[in-house]
């Protein structure tokens, strides 16, 4: 008599491929929309923040006030990251640009120098 050897069932690669959902596609238009939105609104915010920073008269305070619009967009991108990845990525990139330019302009309006 032959004894039967138990065999383990190995799922086929085709069955494993069907079980995993496809990753969501990255929407370039949504990223571009978030980038444009944050840069345009951030530019307006930078003008206001620059005027407030120059009125303060303190060099470091002018820099910190200048980066506030960029920080707002980076925070907004962090909140939206789970729902709309591409749009949040655009907001994040634009927020970094706005924060960098706003900090430089806010510091230069007060007369900050790193020499």
C-alpha positions in Angstrom: 0.0 0.0 0.0 1.2 3.4 -0.8 0.9 6.1 1.8 -0.3 9.4 0.7 2.0 12.3 1.3 0.2 15.5 2.3 0.8 18.3 -0.1 0.6 21.9 0.9 -1.3 24.1 -1.5 0.7 26.9 -2.9 -1.4 29.7 -4.4 -0.6 30.4 -8.0 0.9 33.8 -8.8 -2.2 34.7 -10.8 -4.4 34.2 -7.8 -2.1 36.3 -5.6 -2.1 39.1 -8.2 -5.9 39.3 -8.2 -6.1 39.5 -4.4 -4.0 42.7 -4.1 -5.7 45.9 -5.2 -3.9 48.1 -7.6 -2.2 51.2 -6.1 -4.0 54.4 -6.8 -2.7 56.4 -9.8 -0.9 59.7 -9.1 -2.9 62.5 -10.7 -0.4 65.1 -12.1 -3.2 67.7 -12.7 -4.2 67.6 -9.1 -0.6 68.1 -8.0 -0.2 71.0 -10.4 -3.5 72.5 -9.1 -2.3 72.3 -5.5 1.1 73.8 -6.5 -0.5 76.7 -8.4 -3.1 77.3 -5.6 -0.5 77.4 -2.9 1.9 79.6 -4.9 -0.7 82.2 -5.9 -2.4 82.4 -2.4 1.1 82.2 -0.8 2.3 85.2 -2.8 -0.6 87.3 -1.6 0.1 86.0 2.0 3.8 86.8 1.6 3.0 90.4 0.7 0.9 90.8 3.8 3.4 88.9 6.0 6.2 91.0 4.6 4.5 94.2 5.5 3.7 93.0 9.0 7.3 91.8 9.4 8.8 95.1 8.2 6.5 96.9 10.7 7.7 94.8 13.6 11.3 96.1 13.2 12.8 92.9 14.8 15.1 91.0 12.4 14.3 87.4 13.5 10.6 88.3 14.0 10.5 89.5 10.3 11.9 86.2 9.2 9.4 84.2 11.3 6.4 86.2 10.1 7.6 85.8 6.5 7.5 82.0 6.6 4.0 81.8 8.1 2.1 81.5 4.8 4.4 78.6 3.8 3.9 76.9 7.1 0.1 77.2 6.7 0.3 75.4 3.3 2.6 72.7 4.6 0.3 72.1 7.5 -2.7 71.9 5.2 -0.9 69.4 3.0 -0.2 67.2 6.1 -3.9 67.2 6.9 -5.0 66.4 3.4 -2.3 63.7 2.8 -4.5 60.7 3.5 -7.4 61.7 1.2 -5.9 63.5 -1.8 -2.2 62.5 -2.2 -1.5 64.3 -5.4 -3.2 67.6 -4.4 -1.5 67.5 -1.0 1.9 66.9 -2.7 1.3 70.0 -4.8 0.4 72.0 -1.7 3.5 70.7 0.1 5.9 71.7 -2.8 4.2 75.1 -3.1 4.2 75.7 0.7 8.0 75.0 0.8 8.6 77.5 -2.0 6.3 80.1 -0.4 8.0 79.6 3.0 11.5 79.9 1.5 10.8 83.0 -0.5 8.6 84.5 2.3 11.4 84.0 4.9 14.0 85.5 2.7 11.8 88.5 1.8 10.6 89.0 5.4 14.2 89.0 6.7 15.4 91.3 4.0 12.6 93.9 4.5 13.8 94.3 8.1 17.5 94.5 7.1 18.6 91.1 8.3 22.1 90.1 7.1 24.1 86.9 7.5 27.5 88.4 6.7 
